[in-house]
Amino acid sequence: MLDAGHRLRDPELFRAAGRRGLRAGSRTVVTHLLLRPERQVVGMPGPRAGAATTPRVGFVVSKAVGTAVVRNRVKRRLRHAVRERIEGVPAGSVLVVRAQPAAAGSSYPELVADLDRCLQRVTEAR
């Protein structure tokens, strides 16, 4: 389970990351990374206690991925994979991981490999 401090719940930040964040895609996932305010002026709220050092992560798994059971399985797999890789996400940034329909039929190692590739691309692009 992802720590509560790392969970993204603000709809405005989901939108901002999707529109203005760095993007990398693969067959199963698309990642959007919105950097913290001193790296990117637009789209991030002012500093809050603990927010400057903690990256926050949100997940988007649409109905195109499959039924509720399939969507929840994909979301659980992604949450587990991101939890193990949270140290590689820049401090204070917002990461949104969007599952593609192909994620429903992929194995966990395939999903993790695609996630690693996307995370590497967005973190190196900054």
CYANA upper distance limits for C-alpha pairs under 8 A (distance plus 0.5 A):
  1 MET  CA     79 ARG  CA      7.27
  1 MET  CA     80 HIS  CA      6.87
  1 MET  CA     83 ARG  CA      7.69
  2 LEU  CA      6 HIS  CA      7.05
  2 LEU  CA      7 ARG  CA      7.38
  2 LEU  CA     79 ARG  CA      6.92
  2 LEU  CA     80 HIS  CA      7.72
  2 LEU  CA     82 VAL  CA      8.49
  2 LEU  CA     83 ARG  CA      6.10
  3 ASP  CA      7 ARG  CA      7.25
  5 GLY  CA     54 THR  CA      7.58
  5 GLY  CA     56 ARG  CA      7.73
  6 HIS  CA     54 THR  CA      7.02
  6 HIS  CA     55 PRO  CA      6.46
  6 HIS  CA     56 ARG  CA      4.81
  6 HIS  CA     57 VAL  CA      6.39
  7 ARG  CA     56 ARG  CA      5.84
  7 ARG  CA     57 VAL  CA      5.81
  7 ARG  CA     58 GLY  CA      6.73
  8 LEU  CA     13 LEU  CA      8.37
  8 LEU  CA     14 PHE  CA      8.24
  8 LEU  CA     56 ARG  CA      5.74
  8 LEU  CA     57 VAL  CA      5.64
  8 LEU  CA     58 GLY  CA      5.31
  8 LEU  CA     94 VAL  CA      8.14
  9 ARG  CA     14 PHE  CA      8.46
  9 ARG  CA     58 GLY  CA      7.65
 10 ASP  CA     14 PHE  CA      7.06
 11 PRO  CA     15 ARG  CA      6.81
 12 GLU  CA     16 ALA  CA      6.55
 13 LEU  CA     17 ALA  CA      6.44
 13 LEU  CA     43 GLY  CA      7.50
 13 LEU  CA     44 MET  CA      7.53
 13 LEU  CA     94 VAL  CA      7.98
 14 PHE  CA     18 GLY  CA      6.74
 14 PHE  CA     58 GLY  CA      7.75
 14 PHE  CA     96 VAL  CA      7.26
 15 ARG  CA     19 ARG  CA      6.60
 16 ALA  CA     20 ARG  CA      6.12
 16 ALA  CA     21 GLY  CA      7.45
 16 ALA  CA     34 LEU  CA      7.98
 16 ALA  CA     43 GLY  CA      5.95
 16 ALA  CA     44 MET  CA      8.37
 17 ALA  CA     21 GLY  CA      4.99
 17 ALA  CA     22 LEU  CA      8.32
 17 ALA  CA     32 HIS  CA      6.25
 17 ALA  CA     33 LEU  CA      6.59
 17 ALA  CA     34 LEU  CA      5.48
 17 ALA  CA     43 GLY  CA      8.14
 17 ALA  CA     94 VAL  CA      7.27
 17 ALA  CA     95 LEU  CA      7.62
 17 ALA  CA     96 VAL  CA      7.18
 18 GLY  CA     32 HIS  CA      6.35
 18 GLY  CA     96 VAL  CA      7.84
 20 ARG  CA     34 LEU  CA      7.36
 20 ARG  CA     43 GLY  CA      8.01
 21 GLY  CA     32 HIS  CA      5.77
 21 GLY  CA     33 LEU  CA      5.32
 21 GLY  CA     34 LEU  CA      4.73
 21 GLY  CA     35 LEU  CA      7.75
 22 LEU  CA     31 THR  CA      8.43
 22 LEU  CA     32 HIS  CA      5.84
 22 LEU  CA     33 LEU  CA      5.46
 22 LEU  CA     34 LEU  CA      6.87
 22 LEU  CA    122 VAL  CA      6.36
 22 LEU  CA    125 ALA  CA      8.00
 22 LEU  CA    126 ARG  CA      8.32
 23 ARG  CA     30 VAL  CA      7.60
 23 ARG  CA     31 THR  CA      6.16
 23 ARG  CA     32 HIS  CA      5.10
 23 ARG  CA     33 LEU  CA      7.08
 23 ARG  CA    122 VAL  CA      6.78
 24 ALA  CA     30 VAL  CA      6.23
 24 ALA  CA     31 THR  CA      5.89
 24 ALA  CA     32 HIS  CA      7.27
 24 ALA  CA    118 CYS  CA      5.68
 24 ALA  CA    119 LEU  CA      8.08
 24 ALA  CA    121 ARG  CA      6.80
 24 ALA  CA    122 VAL  CA      6.54
 25 GLY  CA     29 VAL  CA      6.49
 25 GLY  CA     30 VAL  CA      4.61
 25 GLY  CA     31 THR  CA      6.78
 25 GLY  CA    118 CYS  CA      6.53
 26 SER  CA     30 VAL  CA      6.62
 26 SER  CA    114 ASP  CA      6.57
 26 SER  CA    117 ARG  CA      8.48
 26 SER  CA    118 CYS  CA      7.39
 27 ARG  CA    100 GLN  CA      7.44
 27 ARG  CA    102 ALA  CA      6.97
 27 ARG  CA    103 ALA  CA      8.23
 27 ARG  CA    114 ASP  CA      7.84
 28 THR  CA     99 ALA  CA      6.50
 28 THR  CA    100 GLN  CA      5.34
 28 THR  CA    101 PRO  CA      7.38
 28 THR  CA    102 ALA  CA      5.61
 28 THR  CA    103 ALA  CA      5.03
 28 THR  CA    106 SER  CA      8.14
 28 THR  CA    111 LEU  CA      6.99
 28 THR  CA    114 ASP  CA      7.16
 29 VAL  CA     97 VAL  CA      7.22
 29 VAL  CA     98 ARG  CA      6.09
 29 VAL  CA     99 ALA  CA      5.05
 29 VAL  CA    100 GLN  CA      5.79
 29 VAL  CA    103 ALA  CA      7.54
 29 VAL  CA    111 LEU  CA      8.13
 29 VAL  CA    114 ASP  CA      7.20
 29 VAL  CA    115 LEU  CA      7.00
 29 VAL  CA    118 CYS  CA      8.32
 30 VAL  CA     97 VAL  CA      6.38
 30 VAL  CA     98 ARG  CA      5.59
 30 VAL  CA     99 ALA  CA      6.98
 30 VAL  CA    100 GLN  CA      7.73
 30 VAL  CA    118 CYS  CA      7.52
 31 THR  CA     95 LEU  CA      7.41
 31 THR  CA     96 VAL  CA      6.21
 31 THR  CA     97 VAL  CA      5.12
 31 THR  CA     98 ARG  CA      6.72
 31 THR  CA    115 LEU  CA      8.37
 31 THR  CA    118 CYS  CA      6.73
 31 THR  CA    119 LEU  CA      7.45
 31 THR  CA    122 VAL  CA      8.09
 32 HIS  CA     95 LEU  CA      6.17
 32 HIS  CA     96 VAL  CA      5.60
 32 HIS  CA     97 VAL  CA      7.05
 32 HIS  CA    122 VAL  CA      8.01
 33 LEU  CA     93 SER  CA      7.49
 33 LEU  CA     94 VAL  CA      6.24
 33 LEU  CA     95 LEU  CA      5.09
 33 LEU  CA     96 VAL  CA      7.05
 33 LEU  CA    122 VAL  CA      6.99
 33 LEU  CA    123 THR  CA      8.32
 34 LEU  CA     40 GLN  CA      8.26
 34 LEU  CA     43 GLY  CA      8.38
 34 LEU  CA     93 SER  CA      6.17
 34 LEU  CA     94 VAL  CA      5.51
 34 LEU  CA     95 LEU  CA      6.90
 35 LEU  CA     39 ARG  CA      6.45
 35 LEU  CA     40 GLN  CA      6.30
 35 LEU  CA     90 PRO  CA      7.95
 35 LEU  CA     92 GLY  CA      7.68
 35 LEU  CA     93 SER  CA      5.03
 35 LEU  CA     94 VAL  CA      6.98
 36 ARG  CA     40 GLN  CA      6.54
 36 ARG  CA     41 VAL  CA      8.42
 36 ARG  CA     44 MET  CA      7.16
 36 ARG  CA     52 ALA  CA      8.00
 36 ARG  CA     91 ALA  CA      8.04
 36 ARG  CA     92 GLY  CA      5.72
 36 ARG  CA     93 SER  CA      5.26
 36 ARG  CA     94 VAL  CA      8.08
 37 PRO  CA     41 VAL  CA      5.51
 37 PRO  CA     42 VAL  CA      7.71
 37 PRO  CA     43 GLY  CA      8.40
 37 PRO  CA     44 MET  CA      6.38
 37 PRO  CA     45 PRO  CA      8.26
 37 PRO  CA     46 GLY  CA      8.21
 47 PRO  CA     51 ALA  CA      6.86
 47 PRO  CA     52 ALA  CA      6.63
 48 ARG  CA     52 ALA  CA      7.38
 50 GLY  CA     54 THR  CA      6.84
 51 ALA  CA     55 PRO  CA      8.06
 51 ALA  CA     92 GLY  CA      6.44
 52 ALA  CA     91 ALA  CA      7.19
 52 ALA  CA     92 GLY  CA      4.95
 53 THR  CA     91 ALA  CA      5.31
 53 THR  CA     92 GLY  CA      5.35
 54 THR  CA     91 ALA  CA      5.86
 54 THR  CA     92 GLY  CA      5.44
 54 THR  CA     93 SER  CA      7.96
 55 PRO  CA     86 ILE  CA      8.06
 55 PRO  CA     89 VAL  CA      7.00
 55 PRO  CA     90 PRO  CA      7.01
 55 PRO  CA     91 ALA  CA      5.56
 55 PRO  CA     92 GLY  CA      5.09
 55 PRO  CA     93 SER  CA      5.36
 55 PRO  CA     94 VAL  CA      6.35
 55 PRO  CA     95 LEU  CA      7.96
 56 ARG  CA     92 GLY  CA      7.73
 56 ARG  CA     93 SER  CA      6.91
 56 ARG  CA     94 VAL  CA      5.41
 56 ARG  CA     95 LEU  CA      6.69
 57 VAL  CA     94 VAL  CA      6.39
 57 VAL  CA     95 LEU  CA      5.20
 57 VAL  CA     96 VAL  CA      6.20
 57 VAL  CA     97 VAL  CA      8.04
 58 GLY  CA     94 VAL  CA      8.39
 58 GLY  CA     95 LEU  CA      6.83
 58 GLY  CA     96 VAL  CA      5.23
 58 GLY  CA     97 VAL  CA      6.78
 59 PHE  CA     75 LYS  CA      7.54
 59 PHE  CA     78 LEU  CA      8.49
 59 PHE  CA     79 ARG  CA      8.42
 59 PHE  CA     96 VAL  CA      6.15
 59 PHE  CA     97 VAL  CA      5.38
 59 PHE  CA     98 ARG  CA      6.30
 59 PHE  CA     99 ALA  CA      8.27
 60 VAL  CA     96 VAL  CA      7.83
 60 VAL  CA     97 VAL  CA      6.73
 60 VAL  CA     98 ARG  CA      5.05
 60 VAL  CA     99 ALA  CA      6.78
 61 VAL  CA     65 VAL  CA      7.17
 61 VAL  CA     71 ARG  CA      6.64
 61 VAL  CA     74 VAL  CA      8.22
 61 VAL  CA     75 LYS  CA      7.30
 61 VAL  CA     98 ARG  CA      6.53
 61 VAL  CA     99 ALA  CA      5.71
 61 VAL  CA    100 GLN  CA      8.08
 62 SER  CA     66 GLY  CA      8.37
 62 SER  CA     71 ARG  CA      7.95
 62 SER  CA     99 ALA  CA      8.00
 63 LYS  CA     67 THR  CA      7.21
 63 LYS  CA     68 ALA  CA      8.21
 63 LYS  CA     71 ARG  CA      7.88
 64 ALA  CA    100 GLN  CA      8.39
 64 ALA  CA    101 PRO  CA      6.29
 65 VAL  CA     70 VAL  CA      7.84
 65 VAL  CA     71 ARG  CA      6.72
 65 VAL  CA     99 ALA  CA      7.82
 65 VAL  CA    100 GLN  CA      6.90
 65 VAL  CA    101 PRO  CA      4.55
 65 VAL  CA    102 ALA  CA      7.66
 65 VAL  CA    103 ALA  CA      7.52
 65 VAL  CA    104 ALA  CA      6.38
 66 GLY  CA     70 VAL  CA      6.05
 66 GLY  CA     71 ARG  CA      6.41
 66 GLY  CA    101 PRO  CA      7.79
 66 GLY  CA    104 ALA  CA      7.26
 67 THR  CA     71 ARG  CA      6.62
 68 ALA  CA     72 ASN  CA      6.54
 69 VAL  CA     73 ARG  CA      6.74
 70 VAL  CA     74 VAL  CA      6.72
 70 VAL  CA    104 ALA  CA      6.82
 71 ARG  CA     75 LYS  CA      6.62
 71 ARG  CA    104 ALA  CA      7.85
 72 ASN  CA     76 ARG  CA      6.56
 73 ARG  CA     77 ARG  CA      6.72
 74 VAL  CA     78 LEU  CA      6.66
 74 VAL  CA     99 ALA  CA      8.18
 74 VAL  CA    103 ALA  CA      7.30
 74 VAL  CA    104 ALA  CA      6.97
 75 LYS  CA     79 ARG  CA      6.53
 76 ARG  CA     80 HIS  CA      6.66
 77 ARG  CA     81 ALA  CA      6.69
 77 ARG  CA    108 TYR  CA      7.36
 78 LEU  CA     82 VAL  CA      6.55
 78 LEU  CA    111 LEU  CA      8.16
 78 LEU  CA    112 VAL  CA      8.22
 79 ARG  CA     83 ARG  CA      6.57
 80 HIS  CA     84 GLU  CA      7.18
 81 ALA  CA     85 ARG  CA      7.16
 81 ALA  CA    112 VAL  CA      6.76
 81 ALA  CA    115 LEU  CA      8.50
 82 VAL  CA     86 ILE  CA      6.31
 85 ARG  CA     89 VAL  CA      7.87
 88 GLY  CA    123 THR  CA      8.48
 89 VAL  CA     93 SER  CA      7.83
 89 VAL  CA     95 LEU  CA      8.33
 89 VAL  CA    119 LEU  CA      8.41
 89 VAL  CA    123 THR  CA      7.57
 90 PRO  CA    123 THR  CA      7.96
 99 ALA  CA    103 ALA  CA      6.65
100 GLN  CA    104 ALA  CA      8.49
102 ALA  CA    106 SER  CA      7.04
103 ALA  CA    111 LEU  CA      7.26
106 SER  CA    110 GLU  CA      6.58
106 SER  CA    111 LEU  CA      6.90
107 SER  CA    111 LEU  CA      6.76
108 TYR  CA    112 VAL  CA      6.62
109 PRO  CA    113 ALA  CA      6.56
110 GLU  CA    114 ASP  CA      6.74
111 LEU  CA    115 LEU  CA      6.64
112 VAL  CA    116 ASP  CA      6.51
113 ALA  CA    117 ARG  CA      6.72
114 ASP  CA    118 CYS  CA      6.73
115 LEU  CA    119 LEU  CA      6.52
116 ASP  CA    120 GLN  CA      6.53
117 ARG  CA    121 ARG  CA      6.84
118 CYS  CA    122 VAL  CA      6.83
119 LEU  CA    123 THR  CA      6.53
120 GLN  CA    124 GLU  CA      6.51
121 ARG  CA    125 ALA  CA      6.58
122 VAL  CA    126 ARG  CA      7.28
